[in-house]
């Protein structure tokens, strides 16, 4: 393990934990997912959740890199956007291919994931450095 990463692993903990949350929530069997009737009245609520998951994914990974390496994160945000999009696509295929999950394969979910990742990239590029300075200094 690179010495700097070994020393600064704590910066990556929130992003890693959030990635695990995404995986658990999106790959849990359908019968375990609670059916909250109130949310059925919000149009496209499922897509908003997907977009939020992947927006936060990109922001947290960008923040981790910024805290670890400084302004170099600006050059790497595109990697997190691509990672978020690929993760969203992979999750949809896993939902389709793993029989006991009983979840639907939806192109709309992949699009929502990609939009969320792009929004997260924009927010990271535009606001992240300011926010970190405000909250940590």
N, C-alpha and C positions, 0 to 999 in steps of 0.2 A: 504494500500500500504506500502511495506517495506520502512523504512525511507531512506535507501541508494538509493533505486531506485527512490523514490520521489525526492530526491536531484539531482540525476544524469540522469533524463529522457532524457536530451538533447543528451546523447550518443546514445540513441536508435532511435532518430528521423530520421537520414538518412536511417537506415535499415528499419524502419517502412514505411517511404515514398517510398522507393524502392519497398517494398512488395506491396504497393498500386499501384504503376506504373505497376508492373507485372500483377496484377489482372485486372486493367483497360484495358491494352493493349491486354491481352490474352482473355478477356471475352467480349470485345466490339463486336457488331454485324459485320459480314463480310462486309456488305454493307458500313460500316463506315470506314473500313480499306482502306487507300489509295493504289492504285495499281501503284507502281513505276516501270515502264517497264525496266529501266536501271538495277535494282536489279535482274530481271529475268535472266540476263546473268551470274550471279555469282552462280556457282553450290552450291546447298545446303545452300543458303544464309539464308533461314528460320531456318535451324538447327543451324547455327552459331549464330543467334540471340537468339534462345532458350538457347544455351549453355552459351552465354554471360550473359543473364538475371540471370541465376541460379548460375553462378560463382560469380557474383557481390552480389547476395543475401547472399551467404555463407560468403564472405569476409566482407560485411558490418555488418552482425550480429556478426561475430567473433570480428571485430574491436570494436563494441559497448560493448561487454562483456569484452574485454581487457581494454578498457578505464574505464569501471566501476569497474571491479574486479581485473585487473592485469593479471599475467601469468596463472591464473586458466583457461583462455579461451582455452588453449591447450587441456585440458581434455574434453572440451565441444564442440569442433569443430564437432565431429561426430554427435552431436545432430542437428546441423545446416545443415549438409549434409543430414541427414535423413529427416529433415523438408523440405528441398528443393526438394528432390525426391518425398516426399508425396504431396507437393504442386503441383509439375508438373503433377503427376498422377491425382490428384483431378481436376485440371484445364482441362485436356483432357476429363475427364468424364463429367464435367460441360458443356464443348463445345458440347459434344454429346447429352446430355440430355436436355439442355435448348433450346427449339425450335427456339426462335427468334434470337439466336446468329448466326445460320447458319454457324458454323465453323466445320471443319473436325476433327474427332477423329483420331489421328495418334500415333501409337506406336513409330515411329521415333522421334516425338517430345518429348515423355517421355524419350527416350534413350538420346537425346540431353540434356534435362534438367538434367538428372542424371550425364552425363559426365561433364556438366558445374558445378554442385554441387561438384563433386569429385575434379575437377581442383581447384575450389574455396577453398575447404578444404586443398588441398596440398599447395596452395599459402598462405593460412592463417597460416598453421603450419610452413612453411619454411621462409616466408618473412614478415609477418604482424608486428611482434614486431619491427623489424629493421625499417620498413617504418614509423611506428608511431613515433618512437624515432627521426627519421630524420625530419619528417614534423612538429612535435609538440614541438620539443626542440631546 
